[in-house]
């Protein structure tokens, strides 16, 4: 039973990283070309929110289990303040920064209706450094991430996030430089009549007959 908190901490940490990665990948996919610019069905956006919410829950499980574990003694201060921990302080600091970024993103997502679009977007961009620091934390602090399978999975997911980010940036740049088409000018007859009184060509042909 003494090893139960350690197993919970390891499992919850891995699941939390997977959920953060899935949330970032899904968010990039929704905002990119695969789904276009049209409004998305509600369940697609809800899935993105649920992934972020579950990542927060499993992260809290991870932190609570680390504090409860007796093999490596962590105080509450050691898991909330960077570089206080005496066990791998740099690796733990990455995780603490990721925790705060995750909480900030999740809270602003819940309060999106009460925030301006600019403020929400500025905080939501923290999802990218969140993925980076969570990945670094897992690779440097986790005992399960030293295996070859874990390294391959982390590498593939990182490449996918990087590729979708590049595509998203290019899409945003092309949208910003795209010049809207000028509206067609209404024809105006020589006698100064309004354009809506100009008969259509087929009506002109009918009148000539």
C-alpha positions in Angstrom: 0.0 0.0 0.0 2.9 2.4 0.6 3.7 2.3 -3.2 0.1 3.2 -4.2 0.7 7.0 -4.2 3.8 6.5 -6.3 1.9 4.5 -8.9 -1.0 7.0 -8.9 1.5 9.8 -9.4 3.2 8.1 -12.3 -0.1 7.1 -14.0 -1.8 10.4 -13.5 1.2 12.3 -14.8 1.3 10.3 -18.0 -2.4 10.6 -18.5 -2.3 14.4 -17.9 0.5 14.8 -20.5 -1.5 12.8 -23.0 -4.6 14.9 -22.4 -2.6 18.2 -22.7 -1.1 16.9 -26.0 -4.5 15.8 -27.3 -6.1 19.2 -26.4 -3.3 21.1 -28.1 -3.5 18.9 -31.2 -7.3 19.1 -31.4 -7.2 22.9 -30.9 -4.7 23.3 -33.7 -6.8 21.1 -36.0 -10.0 23.0 -35.3 -8.4 26.3 -36.0 -6.7 25.1 -39.2 -7.7 24.3 -42.7 -9.1 20.7 -42.1 -12.3 22.3 -40.7 -12.3 25.5 -42.6 -13.5 28.9 -41.4 -17.2 27.9 -41.0 -18.7 27.5 -37.5 -18.0 24.2 -36.0 -20.5 21.8 -34.4 -20.8 22.3 -30.7 -19.5 18.9 -29.8 -16.1 19.6 -31.6 -15.5 22.6 -29.4 -16.8 20.8 -26.3 -14.3 18.0 -26.9 -11.5 20.5 -26.9 -12.7 21.9 -23.6 -13.3 18.5 -22.0 -9.7 17.4 -22.9 -8.4 20.5 -21.1 -10.6 20.0 -18.1 -9.6 16.3 -17.8 -5.9 17.3 -18.1 -6.4 19.7 -15.2 -8.1 17.0 -13.0 -5.3 14.4 -13.7 -2.7 17.0 -13.0 -4.2 17.7 -9.6 -4.3 14.0 -8.9 -0.6 13.8 -9.9 0.4 16.6 -7.6 -1.7 15.2 -4.7 -0.2 11.8 -5.1 3.3 13.2 -5.2 2.7 15.0 -1.9 1.2 11.8 -0.4 4.1 9.6 -1.5 6.5 8.7 1.3 9.4 7.4 -0.9 10.5 10.9 -2.0 9.2 13.4 0.5 7.6 16.4 -1.1 6.1 19.2 0.9 3.2 21.3 -0.5 5.7 24.2 -0.9 8.0 22.0 -2.9 5.3 21.3 -5.5 4.1 24.8 -5.7 7.3 26.9 -5.7 10.0 26.3 -8.3 13.5 25.2 -7.1 12.3 24.5 -3.5 12.4 20.8 -4.0 15.6 19.0 -3.1 14.9 16.2 -5.5 15.7 17.2 -9.2 14.7 20.8 -8.6 15.0 21.8 -12.2 12.8 19.0 -13.4 10.2 19.7 -10.7 10.3 23.4 -11.6 9.3 22.6 -15.2 6.2 20.8 -13.8 5.3 23.7 -11.5 5.4 26.2 -14.4 3.3 23.8 -16.4 0.8 23.6 -13.6 0.3 27.3 -13.4 0.0 27.6 -17.2 -2.6 24.9 -17.3 -4.6 26.5 -14.6 -4.4 29.9 -16.3 -5.6 28.4 -19.6 -8.4 26.5 -18.0 -9.7 29.3 -15.9 -9.8 31.7 -18.9 -11.5 29.1 -20.9 -14.3 28.8 -18.3 -14.6 32.6 -18.1 -14.4 33.2 -21.8 -17.8 34.9 -21.9 -16.6 37.5 -19.5 -13.3 38.3 -21.2 -12.5 40.1 -24.3 -11.4 38.1 -27.3 -7.9 39.6 -27.2 -7.4 38.8 -23.5 -8.7 35.3 -23.9 -6.5 34.7 -27.0 -3.4 36.1 -25.3 -3.8 33.6 -22.4 -4.8 30.7 -24.6 -1.6 31.0 -26.5 0.0 29.8 -23.3 -1.0 26.3 -24.4 2.1 26.1 -26.6 4.7 26.8 -23.8 2.5 24.5 -21.6 3.0 21.6 -24.0 6.7 22.3 -24.1 7.3 22.5 -20.3 5.0 19.5 -19.6 7.0 17.4 -22.1 10.3 18.5 -20.6 9.0 17.8 -17.1 7.9 14.4 -18.1 11.2 13.5 -19.8 13.4 14.8 -17.0 11.4 13.9 -13.9 9.4 10.8 -14.9 10.9 7.3 -14.3 8.7 5.8 -17.1 9.7 8.3 -19.8 13.3 7.0 -20.1 12.1 4.0 -22.1 12.5 4.0 -25.9 8.7 3.8 -26.5 8.1 6.8 -24.4 10.8 8.8 -26.2 9.3 7.8 -29.6 5.8 8.8 -28.5 7.0 12.2 -27.1 9.0 12.8 -30.3 6.1 12.0 -32.7 3.6 14.1 -30.7 6.1 17.0 -30.6 6.6 16.8 -34.4 2.8 16.8 -34.9 2.4 19.8 -32.7 5.2 21.6 -34.5 3.9 20.8 -38.0 0.3 21.9 -37.2 1.6 25.1 -35.6 3.6 25.9 -38.8 0.5 25.2 -40.9 -1.6 27.4 -38.6 0.9 30.3 -38.8 1.0 30.1 -42.6 -2.8 30.0 -42.8 -3.0 33.1 -40.5 -0.4 35.0 -42.6 -2.2 34.1 -45.9 -5.5 35.3 -44.4 -4.0 38.6 -43.3 -2.4 39.3 -46.7 -5.5 38.3 -48.7 -7.0 41.4 -50.3 -10.8 41.4 -50.4 -12.4 41.7 -53.8 -13.8 45.2 -54.6 -17.6 45.3 -54.8 -19.1 45.4 -58.2 -20.2 48.9 -59.3 -23.8 49.3 -60.3 -24.3 50.4 -63.9 -25.9 53.8 -64.1 -27.7 54.9 -67.3 -26.8 58.1 -69.1 -30.1 59.8 -68.1 -29.2 59.5 -64.4 -31.8 57.0 -63.4 -31.1 54.8 -60.3 -29.3 51.6 -61.1 -32.2 49.5 -59.8 -34.4 50.7 -62.7 -32.0 49.3 -65.3 -33.9 46.4 -67.0 -32.2 43.1 -67.3 -30.8 42.0 -70.7 -33.5 39.4 -71.2 -36.2 41.9 -70.5 -34.6 44.2 -73.1 -34.7 41.4 -75.7 -38.3 40.7 -74.9 -39.2 44.3 -75.3 -37.5 44.5 -78.7 -39.6 41.6 -79.9 
